[in-house]
Amino acid sequence: MELQIVKVEKPENLNVILGMSHFIKTVEDLHEALVTAVPGIKFGLAFCEASGKRLVRKSGTASELVELAVRNAQAIGAGHSFLIVLGEGYFPINVLHAVKACPEVVRIFAATANPLSVIVAEQDDQRGILGVLDGHKPLGVEAEEDIQWRKDILRKFGYKAG
């Protein structure tokens, strides 16, 4: 068995969702879930088929995001994995419930705009995701001013009331 770390390539202002599912129907169901959750959403989606033709299946509403999702899915190359690249101004918090509610989705590994690397294991013609490296390690513990900043920013963004 060989272990590898695959860095997800993306602009730092874009969010991605990395997960596992179990069926080719994932591509269409995730597409429908995303456009239903946020009308007008811009995204690209790629899914690594694990049997049959074993193709990277794709969908989305923005061709450049679809291409980015496909390139990353090819690099990760784990059967039944999917990667969603959200367009600028779209965030996982607004679509995660819809993604997780998709009947084929069995796991979400990451939903982030941070630097993301995927730990993969490969043996013969199989490849799987062991985990992810999401962002950076902590530099300390929040102080009172950091707590206030956190509370203020959540209210500014509208995620918490007044």
C-alpha positions as CSV (number, residue, x, y, z in Angstrom):
1,M,0.0,0.0,0.0
2,E,1.2,3.5,-0.8
3,L,0.2,6.6,1.0
4,Q,0.1,10.0,-0.7
5,I,-1.0,13.5,0.1
6,V,-2.9,15.3,-2.6
7,K,-3.1,19.1,-2.4
8,V,-6.5,20.5,-3.5
9,E,-5.7,23.3,-6.0
10,K,-8.1,26.2,-5.8
11,P,-8.1,30.0,-5.4
12,E,-8.1,30.9,-1.7
13,N,-11.5,32.7,-2.0
14,L,-13.4,29.6,-3.1
15,N,-14.9,26.9,-0.8
16,V,-14.9,23.2,-1.5
17,I,-16.8,20.3,-0.2
18,L,-15.2,16.9,-0.3
19,G,-17.2,13.7,0.4
20,M,-17.9,10.1,-0.3
21,S,-21.0,8.6,-1.8
22,H,-22.0,5.2,-3.2
23,F,-23.7,5.5,-6.6
24,I,-23.5,7.2,-10.0
25,K,-26.8,8.9,-9.3
26,T,-24.8,11.2,-6.9
27,V,-23.9,13.6,-9.7
28,E,-27.5,14.5,-10.7
29,D,-28.8,14.4,-7.1
30,L,-26.1,16.7,-5.8
31,H,-26.6,19.1,-8.7
32,E,-30.4,19.2,-7.9
33,A,-29.7,19.6,-4.1
34,L,-27.3,22.6,-4.7
35,V,-29.5,24.5,-7.1
36,T,-32.6,23.9,-4.9
37,A,-30.7,25.0,-1.7
38,V,-29.4,28.3,-3.3
39,P,-31.1,29.4,-6.5
40,G,-28.6,30.8,-8.9
41,I,-25.6,29.1,-7.2
42,K,-22.4,28.8,-9.1
43,F,-20.5,25.5,-8.6
44,G,-18.6,22.7,-10.2
45,L,-19.0,19.1,-9.2
46,A,-16.9,16.0,-10.0
47,F,-17.5,12.4,-8.9
48,C,-15.1,9.5,-9.3
49,E,-17.0,6.5,-10.5
50,A,-15.7,3.3,-8.7
51,S,-16.8,0.6,-11.2
52,G,-18.0,0.2,-14.7
53,K,-16.3,2.7,-17.0
54,R,-14.6,4.3,-13.9
55,L,-14.9,7.8,-15.3
56,V,-14.9,11.2,-13.5
57,R,-18.5,12.3,-13.9
58,K,-19.2,16.0,-13.8
59,S,-21.9,18.7,-13.6
60,G,-22.3,22.3,-12.5
61,T,-23.4,25.7,-13.4
62,A,-20.1,27.3,-14.2
63,S,-17.7,25.6,-16.7
64,E,-14.5,27.0,-15.0
65,L,-15.6,25.5,-11.6
66,V,-16.6,22.2,-13.2
67,E,-13.1,22.0,-14.8
68,L,-11.5,22.8,-11.4
69,A,-13.5,20.2,-9.7
70,V,-12.6,17.6,-12.4
71,R,-8.8,18.4,-12.2
72,N,-8.9,17.9,-8.4
73,A,-11.0,14.8,-8.6
74,Q,-8.6,13.3,-11.0
75,A,-5.7,14.1,-8.7
76,I,-7.5,12.6,-5.7
77,G,-8.7,9.6,-7.7
78,A,-10.5,7.8,-4.9
79,G,-13.5,5.7,-5.9
80,H,-16.9,7.1,-5.0
81,S,-15.4,10.4,-3.9
82,F,-16.9,13.7,-4.9
83,L,-15.7,17.3,-4.9
84,I,-17.9,20.4,-5.1
85,V,-16.2,23.7,-5.8
86,L,-18.5,26.6,-4.8
87,G,-18.2,29.9,-6.7
88,E,-17.1,33.1,-5.0
89,G,-19.7,34.3,-2.5
90,Y,-21.2,30.9,-2.0
91,F,-20.6,29.0,1.3
92,P,-20.9,25.5,2.6
93,I,-23.0,26.6,5.5
94,N,-25.8,27.3,3.0
95,V,-25.7,24.0,1.2
96,L,-24.3,21.4,3.6
97,H,-27.7,20.2,4.9
98,A,-28.9,19.6,1.3
99,V,-25.6,17.8,0.4
100,K,-25.8,15.6,3.5
101,A,-29.5,14.9,2.9
102,C,-28.7,13.4,-0.5
103,P,-29.4,9.6,-0.1
104,E,-26.1,8.6,-1.8
105,V,-23.8,10.7,0.4
106,V,-22.2,8.6,3.1
107,R,-19.5,11.0,4.4
108,I,-18.3,14.6,4.3
109,F,-14.5,14.9,4.8
110,A,-14.2,18.7,4.5
111,A,-16.1,21.9,3.8
112,T,-13.6,24.7,3.7
113,A,-12.0,27.7,2.0
114,N,-8.7,26.8,3.8
115,P,-5.7,25.1,2.2
116,L,-6.8,21.5,1.9
117,S,-4.8,18.3,1.4
118,V,-6.2,14.8,1.1
119,I,-4.5,11.8,2.5
120,V,-5.0,8.9,0.1
121,A,-4.1,5.2,0.2
122,E,-3.5,3.3,-3.0
123,Q,-3.2,-0.5,-3.5
124,D,-3.3,-2.1,-6.9
125,D,-6.1,-0.4,-8.8
126,Q,-7.9,0.9,-5.7
127,R,-7.6,4.3,-4.0
128,G,-9.3,5.6,-0.9
129,I,-9.4,8.7,1.3
130,L,-8.0,8.3,4.8
131,G,-8.6,11.8,5.9
132,V,-7.8,15.5,5.2
133,L,-5.5,18.3,6.4
134,D,-7.7,21.3,6.6
135,G,-6.2,24.7,7.2
136,H,-3.4,25.3,9.7
137,K,-2.7,24.3,13.3
138,P,-3.7,26.7,16.1
139,L,-1.4,29.4,17.3
140,G,-3.0,29.9,20.7
141,V,-6.3,30.2,22.6
142,E,-8.7,33.1,22.1
143,A,-8.6,36.0,24.6
144,E,-11.6,38.2,25.5
145,E,-11.0,40.5,22.6
146,D,-10.9,37.5,20.2
147,I,-14.2,36.2,21.7
148,Q,-15.8,39.6,21.1
149,W,-14.5,39.7,17.5
150,R,-15.9,36.2,16.8
151,K,-19.3,37.3,18.2
152,D,-19.3,40.5,16.2
153,I,-18.4,38.9,12.9
154,L,-21.1,36.3,13.2
155,R,-23.7,39.1,13.8
156,K,-22.2,41.2,10.9
157,F,-22.7,38.3,8.5
158,G,-26.2,37.7,9.8
159,Y,-25.6,34.2,11.3
160,K,-26.6,35.4,14.8
161,A,-29.2,37.9,15.9
162,G,-28.4,41.4,17.2
